[in-house]
Amino acid sequence: MKKVYLITALTLAMTGCAGTSPYDYKAPVEERGRTDAPRAPGTVVPAEPAPGVKVTPIETAPVIRAQRGAEDTPAPVPQAPVTVRQPQSPAVVALLDSARRDTGSGNLRTAQSRLERALRIAPRDPEVYFQLADVQRRQGQFLQAEQVALKGVSVASGQAGALRRLWLLVADIRAEAGNAAGARQARQKAAAY
């Protein structure tokens, strides 16, 4: 009798497993805006306006012209916008100062913890990336240090001083990791600022 129950239970279990898998489910797809005529690649297709959405075109760029009487001189070239560094919050300043003291006393783990906290508060501050990458370099975490420094480079666009310091740090990290060619490239990029 036990064998009959066991065989019945196994049969039910096997038939349950033979059903459709949740991974076999395909979500229904609604095709919109499909036309019968194929379009050439790169053809601009106007979007259908959605109810309640208003599209406002961007204004045209201002025209810069030479002053009257200076027909021979070319028009002035507009300068790239200068990024003004935002003042740091008092919490970030305190964390950076504490991290500097911790780094000076050799307490690198505490410094790293403080800098990661500062990074959560001010993710657009290149100084935080610089200090965090330097602490990771001192700990021998070269891959992480280089990634953090390169993220700092992307955050510091328009800030020549910060970019120079970050590229020099990348060069030091690569040199200590044994990548002499990468260190040379980073020094060349630093020299451009």
N, C-alpha and C positions, 0 to 999 in steps of 0.2 A: 504494500500500500504506500509506503514511503517513496518507493521508486516511481510510482505513478504521479505523486505530487511533485517530485523532483523533475521528472520529464515534462510535466505540464508547465511548471514554473520556467524551466529552461526554454521551452517552446514559445511561451508568451514573451519572454525577454528577448529572444532572437527575432521574433516578428516585430517587436517594438523598435529594435535597432535597425531593422530593414526599412523603416519608413523614411521620409524625407529628412534630411539634415537641415538644421537652421542655417548652415552655410550655403545650401543650395538655393536659398530664397533670393529671388531677383526683384528689386524694387521696380514698380512701374515707372516708366519714363514718359514724360509728356513732351512731344516735339512741338516747338513753337516757331513760327516764322519760317517754316520750311517751304521752299518753292520748288517747282518742278524743274526749272532751268538751272543748271549748275553755273556757279559764278567762278570767274577767274581768280586765282590767288591774288590777294592784296586789294580786292575790290571792297570799297567802303559800303557797308550796308546800314542804312539808317535804322535806328532802334525805334520801336513803337513807343509812343509816350505812355507812361503809366498814369493812372488817375491820381491827381493830387501832387504830382511832381512837376516842378517848373525848372527848366534849364535856362540858365542865364549865361550868355557868352562872356568870355574873358575880354576885358578891354584891350585894345591894341597898345603896343609899347610906344612910349613917347618918342617923337622924332627929334634928334639933336642936330641943330644946324649951326653953321658958322655965323658969327656976327656980321652985320652989314659992313661992307668995306673990306672984308678980309676974304675975298673970293679965292685967292691963291692958297690959303691955308686950309688944311683938311679939317673936317669936323672933329671935335674932341671925342675920344673913345670913352664910353662910360666905364667907370671902375667897378670891379667886383664888390659886392656888399661885404663890409667888414663885420665880422661876428663879434659882438660885444659879449664879454664873459659875464655871466650872471653872478652876483655876489653869493658866496656860499652861506648856507644856513648855519646858525650857531651850533647845531648838533653835529653837522659834518665837520666843522672846524675843530670842535672838541674831540671827535673821534680821530681825525687826522693827527692832531697833536698827541693824543694818547698813543696812537699807533707808532708815531715817531719815537716817543720815549720807550715804548716796548721794544721796538727794533734796536734802539741804541743799547738797551740793557740785555739784549739777546733773547728776549721772550717773543720769538717769532710766531708761535701759534696764537698767542693772545693778540698780537698785532694783526695777524691775518683775520681773526674773528672780528676785530673792530672795523677793519677795512671792508670786509664783506657787508657788515651792517651799514657802513657809510655808503657803500655802493647801492644798497637797497633804497636809501634815502635820496641819494643824488646820482642817478644812473647816467647823467649827461655831464659829469664833472671829470675831465681828463686827469686831474691830480689824483683822484681816488684810484683810477686805473693804473697810474704810474706807480704809486706807492704799493698797491696790491701786487703788481707784477714784480716789483723789486723784492718784496718779502718772499714771494714764491721762488724767485731766482736764488735768494739766499738759502732757502730750504732745499734747493736742488730739484725743484719741480719745474724743469726747463720748458716742457711742452705747455703746461698750464700757464706759466709766466709769459711765454711768447704769445699765446692766444689772448690773454688779458691785455697785454701791451698793444697788440694789433687792434683789439676792440677799442682801446683808448685812442689809437690813431684815427679810427673812423669817427669817434665822438669829437675829436679835437679839430675837425676840419675848420680852416680859417684862422686858427690860433698858431701862428708860426713858432712861437717859443715852446709851446706844449708839444707840437709835432716834432720839433728838433730833439727835445728831451726824450720823448717816447721812442723815436727811431734810434737814438744812441743807446737806450736801454735794450731795445730789440737786438742791437749789435752785440752788446755785452752778453745777453742771454745766449745768442747763437754761438758766440765765441766760447763761452764756458761749456756749452753743450757739444763742442767739437765741430761746429759748422762754420769753417773759416770763410768759405765763399758767401754764405748767407750773411755773415757778419759784415763783410766788405760791402755787399749790396745795401745793407741797412745803413752803414756809415755814409754811403753815397747819397742815399735818400735824405739823411739828416743834414748833409752839407747843402742840400737844395733849399733849406729854410733859413 
